[in-house]
Amino acid sequence: MQTIMAYTNLLYHIVFRTHASQPTITEAHEQELYKYIWGFVKDKNCLLHRINGMPDHVHMLVEIHPSLAVSDFMRMLKISASNYMKSHREWFPMFGGWGKSYCAISYSSKEKETVRHYIMTQKEHHRHVAFADELRQLLTDNGIAFDEAYYMKE
């Protein structure tokens, strides 16, 4: 039997938010959540290049293994991270779950450092830009259609 090699570059900037964009990711314990997510990503044979966020959302730059669909990856990640946060109520007392949607934008290797820097500077970025406006701009800049009537709705 011949081994089949897959040569891929499945690099995604993924953004997902808490249910109803509630600010439930405590700054005091966000690093514990990010480390947990890093472990999840590693366990799925994926590679996390950068993670950061705000109390109401998370940004990741991740290479997803070719055996995983992005939708499956996100479904499993949200379930796993939700269970983690609910088992650490003392750190995330107001967490009620993740929003139903997510944004996944593919990038080339040439754009990796630009996206890494963007994710790294999230806290500075959000001093000037609200999350809803940020996500709207990401969608628009990448030609992703969305309906304002349903935008940011659960």
N, C-alpha and C positions, 0 to 999 in steps of 0.2 A: 504494500500500500504506500502510495506516495504522499508525503507531507505537503499540505497546501499552506503557503505563506500569505498572510494578509499584510499588505503595506498600507498603513493608514495614518492619517493625521486628523483625529476626531476631537478637536479642541473647541470647547464651548465656554462661553460666558453665560452662566446660569444665574438668574435672579428669582428668588421666591420670597414670599412674605408670610407673616403670621396671619391668622384668621382675622378678618376685618381690619388688617393693618394695626392691630393693637400693639403698643410698645411693651412687649412681654419678654424680650431678650435682655436681661439685666446686664449692664456694662460690667458690673463686678464679676460676672461669671460667663461672659460671652466667650472667653478663651477656652473654658472647659467644653463648651458646646462645639467650638471650632475644632478642638482636638478630637472630640468624639466623631465629628463628621469626617475629619481626616482619616481616622481609623476605619470608618465605614467605607470611604472611597478606596483606601488601600486594600481592604478585604475583598472588594469587587474587582481587583486587578486594574484599577484606574489610577490616574495620577493627578493629585491636587497641586496646582501651581500657586494658587493664592486663594484665601478666603478672608472675608471681612464683611462688615455690615453695620447695621443700626438696630435700635431696639425693635423695629417693626419689619426688618427684611435682611436677607443674606445675599451676598454676591460670591460666586465661586468661579475660578478659572480652572477647568478640569478637562483632562483627556479621558474620554470614556472608551473602555475596551470595546472592540468591534463586535463582540458577542452580545452586547447590551444595547437595547433601544433606549434612547434618551427618556422616553416616557416610563419605561420600566425602572430605569435608574432613579428617576425622580419619585416615582410611587414608593419604591423601597426606601429611599432616603428619608422621605417625609414620615413614613411609618416609624422607621428606626429612630430618627431624631425626636419625634413626638414622644415615643415611649421613654427615651432617655430623659427628656425634659420633665415629663410627668413623674418619673421616678426620682427626680431631684426638685421636688416642689419647693424646698427651702431656698433654692437658687432662682427658680422661675415660677414664683407663686401665682402669677396671673396668666400663665400660658394656657391657651384653650385649643391649640391646634394650628395647623398651617392653612393658608388660603388654598383654594382648589386649583388655581392656575399657577403657571410659572412662565418665565421667559428664557429661552435657550437660543443663543446666537452663536453661529460657528465663525471661527477666525482662522486665519493662516498663521503659520509659525512666525512669519515676519511681523505680525501684529501683536504677538504674545507679550512683549515688554510693555507696550502701550496699554494693553488691557490690564496687565498685572499692576501697573502704576495707578491706573484708574481705580481698581479695587482697593489697593493699599491706602488710597487717600479718601476713602468714603466719608469719614467723619468731617474732614475739611470741606469736602464737596457739599455735604448736606447742611452746612452752615448757611449756604446760599440757595440751595435748590431742594424743594420738597420731593419726596419719593414719587408721588403721582406724576409730577412733571418730569422727573428723571426717567421713569419707565416709559412715559409717553414719547420722550425724545429718543430713547434707545430703539423703540419700536419704529418710529418714523424714520430715523437715520438708516435703519436696516431694511426698510421696505416691508415691514410686517404689518398687515392690515389688522385693524381692530375697530370695534364698534363702540363709540363713546357711550351709548345707552347701557352697555354692559361692562365698560371699563372699570376696573377696580371693584367690581361687585363680587360677592361670594356666590 
